[in-house]
Amino acid sequence: MRPEVSIKTGYEIQHMRESGRLLANVFAQLDQWMVIGANTLEINQRVEQYICHELSARPASLGAYGYPFAINVSPNNVACHGMPDEERNILSSDIVNIDITLEKNGFIVDSNKTYVFPDAKEDARRLTDIAYQAMWEGIKQVRPGNQLGNIGHAIQTFVEANNCSVVREFCGHGIGRVLHEAPQILHYGLPHTGLVLQEGMTFTIEPVVNLGTNRVITLKDGWTVVTCDDSLSAQFEHTILVTASGAEVLTLRKEEPQDWRTFTY
């Protein structure tokens, strides 16, 4: 039996817009903290303090499923769910994904971004660009009446055309009053298949894109997921609202073009 999908009311949507705006503010602060030599555990502490003390909100990842931190830190070959580490500082050759959730007034949003540092190799920069565009290829499929399979197909087609691969073990998800709701948003698949999108749905699109094989493995800590072939991995994520005429990106960051916030068809 398929889990029931939450259709958000106008009241709920306004609260999710506010949470999205606040999370964009967190990333604006994070941009200043993500520098060579920065310690990843200290970055986690800064993010947690900013969310709690400056925004009077809550990092929704903290304590979720037993996770002990406010953010995920996933450098280089870490596909997702990497953990802050007091012994890990950012290197000039790194790419590093930071994944952050935020809850305000009972409503949660989720977003992530991969940072590229000055001495990262050209293939790392190329991978990061592909991962970012892959997310947008999926977002551009969001509108009432379209099907979830078209989101996954658009992402997979774009990524594989650029000789990269999409991790299949992890997916986007519905989001709202809880961090993970129905439906699951696969980042691969067949067109014209799957759940039909309806106005008021909110969910994440967050493809994990690898430079090599799409196979991954979870380390003994139970959280950190790495590529099986030690190849680089990159990811971007936004929380999306299905509107009457298309899509709205609730977590659009300040450095992104503001006319990308809404898509109408």
BALOBA-1460 file (C-alpha; in Angstrom, 3 decimals):
// residues 265
<rec num="1" residu="m" x="0.000" y="0.000" z="0.000"/>
<rec num="2" residu="r" x="1.449" y="3.373" z="-1.039"/>
<rec num="3" residu="p" x="2.008" y="5.824" z="1.880"/>
<rec num="4" residu="e" x="-0.291" y="8.833" z="1.833"/>
<rec num="5" residu="v" x="1.305" y="11.998" z="0.451"/>
<rec num="6" residu="s" x="0.797" y="15.199" z="2.423"/>
<rec num="7" residu="i" x="-0.786" y="18.049" z="0.445"/>
<rec num="8" residu="k" x="0.152" y="21.285" z="2.188"/>
<rec num="9" residu="t" x="-2.400" y="23.978" z="2.978"/>
<rec num="10" residu="g" x="-1.789" y="27.665" z="2.386"/>
<rec num="11" residu="y" x="-0.938" y="28.068" z="6.079"/>
<rec num="12" residu="e" x="1.606" y="25.242" z="5.933"/>
<rec num="13" residu="i" x="3.147" y="26.572" z="2.727"/>
<rec num="14" residu="q" x="3.721" y="29.993" z="4.260"/>
<rec num="15" residu="h" x="5.559" y="28.389" z="7.168"/>
<rec num="16" residu="m" x="7.662" y="26.290" z="4.813"/>
<rec num="17" residu="r" x="8.557" y="29.395" z="2.812"/>
<rec num="18" residu="e" x="9.746" y="31.009" z="6.046"/>
<rec num="19" residu="s" x="11.834" y="27.958" z="6.956"/>
<rec num="20" residu="g" x="13.310" y="27.981" z="3.450"/>
<rec num="21" residu="r" x="14.217" y="31.652" z="3.719"/>
<rec num="22" residu="l" x="15.967" y="31.023" z="7.021"/>
<rec num="23" residu="l" x="17.908" y="28.061" z="5.652"/>
<rec num="24" residu="a" x="19.119" y="30.226" z="2.765"/>
<rec num="25" residu="n" x="20.420" y="32.634" z="5.429"/>
<rec num="26" residu="v" x="22.306" y="29.759" z="7.063"/>
<rec num="27" residu="f" x="24.062" y="28.986" z="3.791"/>
<rec num="28" residu="a" x="24.955" y="32.658" z="3.367"/>
<rec num="29" residu="q" x="26.729" y="32.449" z="6.720"/>
<rec num="30" residu="l" x="28.258" y="29.091" z="5.860"/>
<rec num="31" residu="d" x="29.824" y="30.582" z="2.732"/>
<rec num="32" residu="q" x="31.971" y="32.720" z="5.037"/>
<rec num="33" residu="w" x="33.004" y="29.780" z="7.234"/>
<rec num="34" residu="m" x="33.915" y="27.338" z="4.471"/>
<rec num="35" residu="v" x="37.561" y="28.314" z="4.084"/>
<rec num="36" residu="i" x="40.794" y="26.363" z="3.759"/>
<rec num="37" residu="g" x="41.921" y="25.144" z="7.154"/>
<rec num="38" residu="a" x="38.487" y="25.371" z="8.764"/>
<rec num="39" residu="n" x="37.737" y="22.482" z="11.088"/>
<rec num="40" residu="t" x="34.605" y="20.538" z="10.161"/>
<rec num="41" residu="l" x="33.468" y="20.021" z="13.750"/>
<rec num="42" residu="e" x="33.800" y="23.746" z="14.412"/>
<rec num="43" residu="i" x="31.731" y="24.468" z="11.292"/>
<rec num="44" residu="n" x="29.045" y="22.156" z="12.657"/>
<rec num="45" residu="q" x="29.052" y="24.039" z="15.954"/>
<rec num="46" residu="r" x="28.799" y="27.403" z="14.199"/>
<rec num="47" residu="v" x="25.856" y="26.239" z="12.115"/>
<rec num="48" residu="e" x="24.057" y="24.814" z="15.135"/>
<rec num="49" residu="q" x="24.586" y="27.993" z="17.162"/>
<rec num="50" residu="y" x="23.456" y="30.231" z="14.302"/>
<rec num="51" residu="i" x="20.274" y="28.224" z="13.703"/>
<rec num="52" residu="c" x="19.384" y="28.012" z="17.381"/>
<rec num="53" residu="h" x="20.484" y="31.397" z="18.705"/>
<rec num="54" residu="e" x="20.245" y="33.775" z="15.746"/>
<rec num="55" residu="l" x="17.218" y="32.271" z="13.993"/>
<rec num="56" residu="s" x="15.380" y="30.754" z="16.980"/>
<rec num="57" residu="a" x="14.989" y="27.593" z="14.932"/>
<rec num="58" residu="r" x="16.183" y="24.000" z="15.204"/>
<rec num="59" residu="p" x="18.606" y="21.878" z="13.131"/>
<rec num="60" residu="a" x="16.247" y="19.030" z="12.299"/>
<rec num="61" residu="s" x="19.047" y="16.531" z="11.634"/>
<rec num="62" residu="l" x="20.352" y="16.794" z="15.187"/>
<rec num="63" residu="g" x="19.074" y="13.692" z="16.965"/>
<rec num="64" residu="a" x="17.088" y="12.418" z="13.972"/>
<rec num="65" residu="y" x="17.463" y="8.618" z="13.827"/>
<rec num="66" residu="g" x="20.216" y="9.024" z="16.423"/>
<rec num="67" residu="y" x="22.399" y="11.298" z="14.278"/>
<rec num="68" residu="p" x="24.598" y="13.360" z="16.658"/>
<rec num="69" residu="f" x="25.313" y="16.497" z="14.576"/>
<rec num="70" residu="a" x="23.526" y="19.474" z="13.013"/>
<rec num="71" residu="i" x="25.059" y="19.005" z="9.550"/>
<rec num="72" residu="n" x="26.498" y="16.381" z="7.228"/>
<rec num="73" residu="v" x="30.025" y="16.997" z="5.935"/>
<rec num="74" residu="s" x="30.891" y="14.875" z="2.883"/>
<rec num="75" residu="p" x="34.295" y="15.533" z="1.265"/>
<rec num="76" residu="n" x="35.642" y="14.100" z="-1.988"/>
<rec num="77" residu="n" x="34.771" y="10.366" z="-2.176"/>
<rec num="78" residu="v" x="32.064" y="10.615" z="0.513"/>
<rec num="79" residu="a" x="28.766" y="10.370" z="-1.330"/>
<rec num="80" residu="c" x="26.555" y="11.480" z="1.564"/>
<rec num="81" residu="h" x="25.998" y="11.429" z="5.337"/>
<rec num="82" residu="g" x="29.592" y="12.226" z="6.243"/>
<rec num="83" residu="m" x="30.091" y="13.395" z="9.820"/>
<rec num="84" residu="p" x="31.961" y="16.404" z="11.223"/>
<rec num="85" residu="d" x="35.340" y="15.430" z="12.666"/>
<rec num="86" residu="e" x="37.567" y="17.390" z="15.022"/>
<rec num="87" residu="e" x="40.584" y="15.940" z="13.189"/>
<rec num="88" residu="r" x="39.383" y="16.917" z="9.695"/>
<rec num="89" residu="n" x="40.215" y="20.372" z="8.355"/>
<rec num="90" residu="i" x="39.300" y="21.594" z="4.877"/>
<rec num="91" residu="l" x="42.111" y="21.231" z="2.339"/>
<rec num="92" residu="s" x="42.750" y="23.441" z="-0.670"/>
<rec num="93" residu="s" x="42.219" y="20.436" z="-2.980"/>
<rec num="94" residu="d" x="38.841" y="19.402" z="-1.514"/>
<rec num="95" residu="i" x="35.309" y="19.399" z="-2.717"/>
<rec num="96" residu="v" x="32.996" y="19.271" z="0.323"/>
<rec num="97" residu="n" x="29.239" y="18.837" z="0.493"/>
<rec num="98" residu="i" x="27.395" y="20.377" z="3.439"/>
<rec num="99" residu="d" x="23.839" y="19.184" z="4.075"/>
<rec num="100" residu="i" x="21.643" y="21.174" z="6.491"/>
<rec num="101" residu="t" x="18.062" y="20.839" z="7.696"/>
<rec num="102" residu="l" x="16.106" y="23.506" z="9.558"/>
<rec num="103" residu="e" x="12.822" y="23.442" z="11.457"/>
<rec num="104" residu="k" x="10.919" y="26.618" z="12.330"/>
<rec num="105" residu="n" x="7.414" y="26.663" z="13.815"/>
<rec num="106" residu="g" x="7.117" y="22.928" z="13.234"/>
<rec num="107" residu="f" x="8.006" y="22.933" z="9.507"/>
<rec num="108" residu="i" x="11.205" y="21.461" z="8.084"/>
<rec num="109" residu="v" x="13.220" y="22.188" z="4.943"/>
<rec num="110" residu="d" x="16.377" y="20.503" z="3.667"/>
<rec num="111" residu="s" x="19.158" y="21.693" z="1.359"/>
<rec num="112" residu="n" x="22.772" y="20.975" z="0.522"/>
<rec num="113" residu="k" x="25.620" y="22.436" z="-1.473"/>
<rec num="114" residu="t" x="29.014" y="21.206" z="-2.652"/>
<rec num="115" residu="y" x="31.897" y="23.646" z="-2.165"/>
<rec num="116" residu="v" x="34.888" y="23.537" z="-4.517"/>
<rec num="117" residu="f" x="38.235" y="24.755" z="-3.210"/>
<rec num="118" residu="p" x="40.971" y="26.438" z="-5.294"/>
<rec num="119" residu="d" x="43.284" y="23.479" z="-5.874"/>
<rec num="120" residu="a" x="40.567" y="20.939" z="-6.655"/>
<rec num="121" residu="k" x="41.290" y="19.078" z="-9.874"/>
<rec num="122" residu="e" x="39.462" y="19.921" z="-13.072"/>
<rec num="123" residu="d" x="37.460" y="16.693" z="-13.002"/>
<rec num="124" residu="a" x="36.248" y="17.623" z="-9.507"/>
<rec num="125" residu="r" x="35.024" y="20.985" z="-10.791"/>
<rec num="126" residu="r" x="33.366" y="19.337" z="-13.770"/>
<rec num="127" residu="l" x="31.631" y="16.764" z="-11.542"/>
<rec num="128" residu="t" x="30.334" y="19.485" z="-9.235"/>
<rec num="129" residu="d" x="28.910" y="21.427" z="-12.172"/>
<rec num="130" residu="i" x="27.196" y="18.294" z="-13.485"/>
<rec num="131" residu="a" x="25.679" y="17.516" z="-10.078"/>
<rec num="132" residu="y" x="24.331" y="21.057" z="-9.776"/>
<rec num="133" residu="q" x="22.805" y="21.039" z="-13.247"/>
<rec num="134" residu="a" x="21.373" y="17.553" z="-12.668"/>
<rec num="135" residu="m" x="19.392" y="18.877" z="-9.714"/>
<rec num="136" residu="w" x="17.949" y="21.647" z="-11.892"/>
<rec num="137" residu="e" x="17.106" y="19.194" z="-14.672"/>
<rec num="138" residu="g" x="14.933" y="17.423" z="-12.108"/>
<rec num="139" residu="i" x="13.401" y="20.624" z="-10.738"/>
<rec num="140" residu="k" x="12.365" y="21.680" z="-14.235"/>
<rec num="141" residu="q" x="10.136" y="18.594" z="-14.410"/>
<rec num="142" residu="v" x="8.080" y="19.623" z="-11.360"/>
<rec num="143" residu="r" x="4.524" y="20.673" z="-12.202"/>
<rec num="144" residu="p" x="1.003" y="19.385" z="-11.533"/>
<rec num="145" residu="g" x="0.075" y="16.427" z="-13.705"/>
<rec num="146" residu="n" x="3.644" y="15.352" z="-14.399"/>
<rec num="147" residu="q" x="4.915" y="12.068" z="-12.965"/>
<rec num="148" residu="l" x="7.783" y="11.312" z="-10.604"/>
<rec num="149" residu="g" x="9.424" y="9.062" z="-13.188"/>
<rec num="150" residu="n" x="10.027" y="12.088" z="-15.398"/>
<rec num="151" residu="i" x="12.082" y="13.751" z="-12.645"/>
<rec num="152" residu="g" x="14.327" y="10.731" z="-12.244"/>
<rec num="153" residu="h" x="14.607" y="10.152" z="-15.979"/>
<rec num="154" residu="a" x="15.660" y="13.761" z="-16.653"/>
<rec num="155" residu="i" x="18.367" y="13.569" z="-13.973"/>
<rec num="156" residu="q" x="19.679" y="10.167" z="-15.035"/>
<rec num="157" residu="t" x="19.734" y="11.061" z="-18.737"/>
<rec num="158" residu="f" x="21.678" y="14.262" z="-18.111"/>
<rec num="159" residu="v" x="24.197" y="12.669" z="-15.740"/>
<rec num="160" residu="e" x="24.909" y="9.645" z="-17.904"/>
<rec num="161" residu="a" x="25.225" y="11.797" z="-21.031"/>
<rec num="162" residu="n" x="28.095" y="13.488" z="-19.179"/>
<rec num="163" residu="n" x="29.783" y="10.158" z="-18.375"/>
<rec num="164" residu="c" x="28.959" y="10.205" z="-14.673"/>
<rec num="165" residu="s" x="26.626" y="8.038" z="-12.602"/>
<rec num="166" residu="v" x="23.696" y="8.541" z="-10.225"/>
<rec num="167" residu="v" x="23.723" y="6.812" z="-6.846"/>
<rec num="168" residu="r" x="20.539" y="4.743" z="-6.556"/>
<rec num="169" residu="e" x="20.540" y="3.848" z="-2.864"/>
<rec num="170" residu="f" x="19.553" y="7.379" z="-1.785"/>
<rec num="171" residu="c" x="16.707" y="9.552" z="-2.977"/>
<rec num="172" residu="g" x="14.775" y="12.728" z="-2.403"/>
<rec num="173" residu="h" x="11.784" y="12.661" z="-0.096"/>
<rec num="174" residu="g" x="8.615" y="14.395" z="0.921"/>
<rec num="175" residu="i" x="9.126" y="16.892" z="3.713"/>
<rec num="176" residu="g" x="7.065" y="19.162" z="5.943"/>
<rec num="177" residu="r" x="6.053" y="18.508" z="9.532"/>
<rec num="178" residu="v" x="8.529" y="15.617" z="9.579"/>
<rec num="179" residu="l" x="11.917" y="15.309" z="7.910"/>
<rec num="180" residu="h" x="11.086" y="12.328" z="5.729"/>
<rec num="181" residu="e" x="7.567" y="11.979" z="4.318"/>
<rec num="182" residu="a" x="6.135" y="10.220" z="1.279"/>
<rec num="183" residu="p" x="6.846" y="10.168" z="-1.594"/>
<rec num="184" residu="q" x="10.349" y="8.983" z="-2.392"/>
<rec num="185" residu="i" x="11.900" y="10.963" z="-5.253"/>
<rec num="186" residu="l" x="14.168" y="8.657" z="-7.246"/>
<rec num="187" residu="h" x="16.919" y="10.268" z="-9.309"/>
<rec num="188" residu="y" x="16.711" y="7.668" z="-12.055"/>
<rec num="189" residu="g" x="13.878" y="5.887" z="-13.794"/>
<rec num="190" residu="l" x="11.509" y="5.621" z="-16.701"/>
<rec num="191" residu="p" x="9.509" y="8.545" z="-18.108"/>
<rec num="192" residu="h" x="5.721" y="8.599" z="-17.753"/>
<rec num="193" residu="t" x="5.779" y="6.345" z="-14.692"/>
<rec num="194" residu="g" x="5.156" y="6.849" z="-11.003"/>
<rec num="195" residu="l" x="3.043" y="9.100" z="-8.838"/>
<rec num="196" residu="v" x="1.280" y="12.048" z="-10.470"/>
<rec num="197" residu="l" x="2.366" y="15.372" z="-8.957"/>
<rec num="198" residu="q" x="-0.275" y="17.572" z="-7.301"/>
<rec num="199" residu="e" x="-0.303" y="21.202" z="-6.224"/>
<rec num="200" residu="g" x="0.718" y="21.476" z="-2.580"/>
<rec num="201" residu="m" x="3.240" y="18.631" z="-2.522"/>
<rec num="202" residu="t" x="6.620" y="19.490" z="-0.991"/>
<rec num="203" residu="f" x="9.703" y="17.338" z="-1.451"/>
<rec num="204" residu="t" x="13.458" y="17.417" z="-1.985"/>
<rec num="205" residu="i" x="15.427" y="16.777" z="-5.153"/>
<rec num="206" residu="e" x="19.002" y="15.815" z="-4.259"/>
<rec num="207" residu="p" x="20.878" y="13.601" z="-6.747"/>
<rec num="208" residu="v" x="24.207" y="12.167" z="-5.616"/>
<rec num="209" residu="v" x="26.466" y="12.085" z="-8.678"/>
<rec num="210" residu="n" x="29.690" y="10.057" z="-8.897"/>
<rec num="211" residu="l" x="32.605" y="10.470" z="-11.266"/>
<rec num="212" residu="g" x="32.985" y="6.690" z="-11.443"/>
<rec num="213" residu="t" x="30.631" y="3.810" z="-10.656"/>
<rec num="214" residu="n" x="27.359" y="4.513" z="-8.881"/>
<rec num="215" residu="r" x="28.095" y="1.809" z="-6.296"/>
<rec num="216" residu="v" x="28.535" y="2.988" z="-2.696"/>
<rec num="217" residu="i" x="29.132" y="1.432" z="0.722"/>
<rec num="218" residu="t" x="28.334" y="2.570" z="4.264"/>
<rec num="219" residu="l" x="31.287" y="2.645" z="6.668"/>
<rec num="220" residu="k" x="31.359" y="1.057" z="10.120"/>
<rec num="221" residu="d" x="30.188" y="4.294" z="11.785"/>
<rec num="222" residu="g" x="26.774" y="3.513" z="10.328"/>
<rec num="223" residu="w" x="26.452" y="6.887" z="8.597"/>
<rec num="224" residu="t" x="29.286" y="7.738" z="6.211"/>
<rec num="225" residu="v" x="28.615" y="6.549" z="2.647"/>
<rec num="226" residu="v" x="31.614" y="6.379" z="0.277"/>
<rec num="227" residu="t" x="32.083" y="5.434" z="-3.353"/>
<rec num="228" residu="c" x="33.184" y="1.835" z="-3.869"/>
<rec num="229" residu="d" x="35.873" y="2.809" z="-6.371"/>
<rec num="230" residu="d" x="37.107" y="5.803" z="-4.326"/>
<rec num="231" residu="s" x="35.960" y="8.169" z="-7.076"/>
<rec num="232" residu="l" x="34.752" y="11.686" z="-6.331"/>
<rec num="233" residu="s" x="31.109" y="12.383" z="-5.508"/>
<rec num="234" residu="a" x="29.088" y="15.616" z="-5.484"/>
<rec num="235" residu="q" x="25.543" y="16.572" z="-4.543"/>
<rec num="236" residu="f" x="23.159" y="19.516" z="-4.463"/>
<rec num="237" residu="e" x="19.695" y="19.709" z="-2.950"/>
<rec num="238" residu="h" x="16.688" y="21.999" z="-2.732"/>
<rec num="239" residu="t" x="13.240" y="21.703" z="-1.171"/>
<rec num="240" residu="i" x="10.528" y="22.145" z="-3.807"/>
<rec num="241" residu="l" x="6.833" y="23.090" z="-3.708"/>
<rec num="242" residu="v" x="4.475" y="22.002" z="-6.493"/>
<rec num="243" residu="t" x="2.456" y="25.103" z="-7.388"/>
<rec num="244" residu="a" x="-0.690" y="25.502" z="-9.497"/>
<rec num="245" residu="s" x="1.415" y="26.318" z="-12.555"/>
<rec num="246" residu="g" x="4.790" y="24.693" z="-11.906"/>
<rec num="247" residu="a" x="7.295" y="24.709" z="-9.066"/>
<rec num="248" residu="e" x="8.719" y="26.966" z="-6.378"/>
<rec num="249" residu="v" x="12.197" y="26.464" z="-4.914"/>
<rec num="250" residu="l" x="11.684" y="27.091" z="-1.202"/>
<rec num="251" residu="t" x="15.379" y="26.976" z="-0.256"/>
<rec num="252" residu="l" x="16.849" y="29.058" z="-3.090"/>
<rec num="253" residu="r" x="20.149" y="30.496" z="-1.889"/>
<rec num="254" residu="k" x="21.107" y="34.129" z="-2.144"/>
<rec num="255" residu="e" x="23.903" y="33.570" z="-4.670"/>
<rec num="256" residu="e" x="21.505" y="31.839" z="-7.051"/>
<rec num="257" residu="p" x="19.512" y="33.867" z="-9.611"/>
<rec num="258" residu="q" x="16.268" y="34.868" z="-7.909"/>
<rec num="259" residu="d" x="14.275" y="34.353" z="-11.091"/>
<rec num="260" residu="w" x="15.020" y="30.629" z="-10.628"/>
<rec num="261" residu="r" x="12.736" y="30.597" z="-7.577"/>
<rec num="262" residu="t" x="9.612" y="29.812" z="-9.608"/>
<rec num="263" residu="f" x="9.020" y="27.766" z="-12.735"/>
<rec num="264" residu="t" x="5.757" y="28.174" z="-14.648"/>
<rec num="265" residu="y" x="4.550" y="26.185" z="-17.625"/>
